[in-house]
Amino acid sequence: METKPDTVPELPTFSSILSLSTSESFLLLQSNHKKSSIIRWTYWCKTLGLLSPDQTESSWNESLSVLKQTYVTQSKKHLSELSELEQNDEDNPLSREYKVLFEIDVRNTIRMDLHRTALKKQGIALPEAPLFNALYTWAILHREIGYRQGMNEIIAFLGFCFLKASNDSKTFEAEPPALEKENLEFLIFHSFSKLLELKLKDLYRFDEKCVKKLSLPINRKIWVIYKKVLRVADHQLFQHLEILKFEPMVFLIRWLRLLYLREYPFEDSMKLWDYIFCHFDFKKQTKLNQETIEVDIVDIISAAMLIHMKQAILEVDNDFKLIELLQNFPETPF
């Protein structure tokens, strides 16, 4: 059931949207305000720290200049080096060092994966060059992680949401510079960087030496969701999954690294992300089975999604059918 404010403000200018508090923004998003896409983008930027809560349009434009310059400084060197590498690779493909191999591999994988995002498969066209440049720059700046499959979905979704806000901003009498399409590349770079830094980066870490150990962050998170949260929230469901000897990593890795983008239609994903951003800093230490653990909003959502499918899961009698079921999450209107 949607929550609607007593009176719905018109929000005739970009400044009027920037002046909204995070709670006001979330309430208006829940009511499907006609300027939801613009409210959403500014709301997400505030949550990620790209915008301060009391930012004005004038100070936002100043912040944009700083963000753009920071990105240009970080990306220019790496993108120009890539251009040189591509030329040298054509001239003499055998003269490759490890550094060159790494960068060419990252380039090839990103380009391939940007062609097969869920948005692309649904016929939603996004400008590929800005997405590639932003994602490649991030991967080279973070060599300890590099590029991992799933990041393509995250950055494409951020680009989709920004462009939606940019298109809808044309309804203002004066289109705000903050939402001009030319800002796409550096804004999605910074929003992607912040989202990974604050919520997702550790979940993309991989170490062959501890694939199944709890020292790997993704394994620890799956363990908390499955062995702790779900076990307490719905012991019957947990026991059934245990009897099937099912490995939750099979589906939870995708859920967590993509923040559920493959489980819901895009309009619903935007609303789910609104909810995640609203509770972005939520962390609760709780004692479960004599052990103190920390739970965040993503842990709770993942367990709730499993419980939502409880009846269908209980009817499954083998892990093959269960994998098929959990990789085709039923659409649930928000």
C-alpha positions in Angstrom: 0.0 0.0 0.0 1.4 3.3 -1.0 2.0 6.1 1.5 0.8 9.5 0.4 1.5 12.9 2.0 -1.4 15.0 3.1 -0.6 17.5 0.4 1.5 16.8 -2.6 3.9 19.7 -3.4 4.2 20.7 -7.0 8.0 21.2 -6.9 8.2 23.6 -9.8 12.0 24.1 -9.7 15.0 22.0 -9.2 15.8 24.1 -6.1 12.5 23.0 -4.5 13.5 19.4 -4.9 17.0 20.0 -3.5 15.4 21.6 -0.4 13.5 18.4 0.5 14.8 16.5 3.5 15.6 12.8 3.0 12.4 11.8 4.8 10.3 14.1 2.6 12.0 12.7 -0.5 11.3 9.2 0.5 7.6 9.9 1.2 7.1 11.6 -2.1 8.8 8.7 -3.9 6.4 6.3 -2.2 3.5 8.4 -3.5 4.8 8.1 -7.1 5.2 11.9 -7.4 5.2 13.1 -11.1 8.8 14.2 -10.6 9.9 11.0 -8.9 12.9 10.4 -11.2 14.4 13.8 -10.3 13.6 13.4 -6.6 15.1 9.9 -6.7 18.4 11.0 -8.2 19.0 13.8 -5.8 17.9 11.6 -2.9 20.4 8.9 -3.9 23.1 11.5 -4.3 22.5 12.9 -0.8 22.6 9.4 0.7 25.8 8.6 -1.1 27.4 11.9 0.1 27.7 13.5 -3.3 25.2 16.1 -2.1 25.0 17.6 1.3 21.5 17.6 2.9 21.2 21.4 2.7 22.7 21.8 -0.8 21.3 24.6 -2.9 21.2 24.6 -6.7 24.1 27.1 -6.8 26.3 25.1 -4.4 25.4 21.9 -6.3 26.7 23.4 -9.5 29.9 24.3 -7.7 30.1 20.7 -6.4 29.6 19.4 -9.9 32.7 21.3 -11.1 34.7 19.7 -8.3 33.4 16.2 -9.1 34.0 16.6 -12.8 37.6 17.8 -12.3 38.3 14.9 -9.9 37.0 12.4 -12.4 38.9 14.0 -15.3 42.1 13.9 -13.3 41.6 10.2 -12.4 40.4 9.0 -15.8 42.4 10.9 -18.3 45.7 9.2 -17.7 44.1 5.7 -17.7 41.9 6.2 -20.7 44.8 7.7 -22.7 47.0 4.8 -21.7 44.3 2.4 -22.8 44.2 4.1 -26.2 48.0 3.7 -26.6 47.8 0.1 -25.5 45.2 -0.7 -28.1 47.3 0.9 -30.8 50.5 -1.0 -29.6 48.5 -4.2 -29.4 47.5 -3.9 -33.0 51.1 -3.1 -34.0 52.7 -5.9 -32.0 50.3 -8.2 -30.1 53.1 -10.4 -28.8 54.8 -7.6 -26.8 52.5 -7.8 -23.8 53.5 -7.4 -20.1 51.3 -8.4 -17.2 50.1 -4.8 -16.7 49.1 -4.7 -20.4 47.4 -8.1 -20.2 45.4 -7.0 -17.1 44.2 -3.8 -18.7 43.3 -5.4 -22.0 41.4 -8.1 -20.2 39.5 -5.6 -18.2 38.7 -3.6 -21.4 37.5 -6.7 -23.3 35.4 -8.0 -20.4 33.7 -4.7 -19.7 32.8 -4.1 -23.3 31.4 -7.6 -23.6 29.4 -7.3 -20.4 27.9 -3.9 -21.2 26.4 -5.5 -24.3 24.5 -8.0 -22.2 23.0 -6.1 -19.3 19.4 -6.7 -18.4 18.6 -3.2 -19.6 20.2 -3.9 -23.0 18.2 -7.2 -23.3 15.0 -5.3 -22.7 15.8 -2.9 -25.5 16.7 0.1 -23.3 19.6 1.9 -25.1 22.2 3.6 -23.0 25.2 5.5 -24.3 28.0 2.9 -24.0 31.1 5.1 -24.1 30.4 7.0 -20.8 29.5 3.7 -19.0 32.6 2.0 -20.3 34.9 4.9 -19.4 33.5 5.2 -15.9 33.6 1.5 -15.2 37.1 1.0 -16.7 38.5 3.9 -14.7 37.1 2.5 -11.5 38.5 -1.0 -12.2 42.0 0.3 -13.0 41.9 2.5 -9.9 41.0 -0.5 -7.8 43.3 -3.2 -9.1 42.9 -5.3 -6.0 39.4 -6.0 -7.1 39.4 -5.0 -10.7 36.2 -5.5 -12.7 33.8 -8.2 -11.6 30.7 -9.4 -13.4 27.7 -7.6 -12.0 29.3 -4.2 -11.9 28.0 -3.7 -15.4 24.5 -4.1 -14.2 25.0 -1.6 -11.3 26.6 1.1 -13.4 24.0 0.7 -16.2 21.2 1.0 -13.8 22.7 4.2 -12.3 23.0 5.5 -15.8 19.4 4.6 -16.6 18.2 6.4 -13.5 20.3 9.5 -14.2 19.1 9.8 -17.8 15.5 9.3 -16.7 15.9 12.3 -14.3 17.7 14.3 -17.0 14.9 13.7 -19.5 12.2 14.5 -17.0 14.0 17.7 -15.9 12.9 19.3 -19.2 9.6 19.9 -17.6 11.2 22.7 -15.6 11.1 26.2 -17.1 14.9 26.3 -16.9 16.6 22.9 -17.2 19.1 22.5 -14.3 22.7 22.2 -15.3 23.1 19.5 -12.7 21.0 17.1 -14.8 22.4 17.8 -18.2 23.3 14.7 -20.1 26.9 15.7 -20.6 27.3 15.1 -16.8 26.4 11.4 -17.1 29.9 10.0 -17.2 31.5 11.6 -14.2 28.3 11.5 -12.1 27.8 7.7 -12.6 31.5 7.2 -11.9 31.2 9.0 -8.5 27.8 7.5 -7.6 29.1 4.0 -8.6 32.3 4.6 -6.6 30.4 5.7 -3.5 27.9 2.9 -3.7 30.7 0.3 -3.9 32.7 2.0 -1.2 29.8 2.2 1.3 27.9 -1.0 0.6 29.2 -3.4 -2.1 33.0 -3.3 -2.7 33.9 -6.0 -0.2 31.2 -8.3 -1.7 33.1 -8.3 -5.0 36.4 -9.4 -3.4 37.6 -12.8 -4.3 40.4 -15.0 -3.0 41.0 -18.5 -4.4 42.6 -19.5 -1.1 39.4 -18.8 0.9 36.6 -19.5 -1.5 34.4 -21.1 1.2 35.9 -19.4 4.3 34.0 -16.9 6.4 37.0 -14.5 6.1 35.7 -13.7 2.6 33.2 -10.9 3.1 30.6 -12.3 0.6 30.7 -15.7 2.4 30.3 -14.0 5.8 27.3 -12.1 4.6 25.6 -15.1 3.2 26.3 -17.0 6.4 24.6 -14.2 8.4 21.6 -14.1 6.1 21.1 -17.9 5.9 22.5 -19.4 9.1 21.5 -16.6 11.5 18.7 -14.3 10.2 16.6 -16.8 8.2 17.2 -19.6 10.8 15.6 -17.4 13.5 13.0 -15.7 11.4 11.6 -18.9 9.9 13.1 -22.1 11.3 10.7 -24.3 9.3 11.9 -22.9 6.0 15.6 -23.0 7.1 15.2 -26.7 8.1 13.7 -27.6 4.7 16.6 -25.9 2.9 19.0 -27.8 5.2 17.4 -31.1 4.4 17.9 -30.4 0.7 21.5 -29.7 1.4 21.2 -26.6 -0.6 24.1 -24.1 -1.0 22.7 -20.5 -0.6 25.7 -19.1 -2.4 24.2 -20.2 -5.7 21.6 -17.5 -5.7 22.6 -15.1 -2.9 25.8 -13.9 -4.6 23.7 -12.5 -7.4 21.1 -11.0 -5.1 23.7 -9.3 -3.0 26.2 -8.1 -5.6 23.5 -6.7 -7.9 21.3 -5.4 -5.1 18.4 -7.5 -6.6 18.5 -5.9 -10.0 17.9 -9.2 -11.8 15.1 -10.2 -9.5 12.7 -7.4 -10.2 11.5 -5.3 -13.1 13.4 -1.9 -13.3 10.5 0.2 -12.0 10.3 -2.0 -8.9 14.1 -2.1 -8.6 14.1 1.7 -8.3 11.5 1.6 -5.5 13.4 -1.2 -3.7 16.6 0.8 -4.0 14.7 3.9 -2.6 13.9 1.7 0.5 17.5 0.5 0.7 18.8 4.1 0.5 16.3 5.2 3.1 17.8 2.6 5.5 21.3 2.8 4.1 23.0 3.3 7.5 20.8 0.9 9.4 23.0 -1.6 11.3 21.8 -3.5 14.3 23.8 -5.7 16.6 21.8 -8.6 17.8 22.4 -11.8 19.7 21.4 -14.9 17.8 22.1 -18.4 19.1 24.5 -17.0 21.7 26.5 -15.0 19.2 26.4 -11.3 18.6 26.2 -10.4 14.9 25.6 -7.2 12.9 22.6 -7.1 10.6 21.9 -4.5 7.9 18.9 -3.8 5.7 20.2 -6.0 2.8 20.4 -9.0 5.2 16.8 -8.4 6.2 15.5 -8.0 2.7 17.3 -11.2 1.5 15.7 -13.2 4.3 12.3 -11.6 3.7 12.5 -12.5 0.0 13.1 -16.2 0.9 10.2 -16.1 3.4 8.0 -14.5 0.7 8.7 -17.6 -1.4 8.2 -20.0 1.5 5.2 -22.0 0.2 6.8 -22.6 -3.2 10.1 -23.6 -1.6 8.5 -26.1 0.7 6.9 -27.8 -2.3 10.3 -28.3 -3.9 12.0 -31.7 -3.2 15.4 -31.3 -4.9 18.0 -28.7 -5.3 17.8 -28.5 -9.1 14.2 -27.3 -8.9 15.1 -25.0 -6.0 17.8 -23.3 -8.0 15.4 -22.8 -10.9 12.8 -21.3 -8.5 15.2 -18.9 -6.8 16.7 -17.7 -10.0 13.2 -16.7 -11.2 11.9 -14.6 -8.4 8.2 -14.0 -8.7 7.2 -10.4 -9.5 5.9 -8.6 -6.5 4.3 -5.2 -7.1 5.7 -2.5 -4.8 
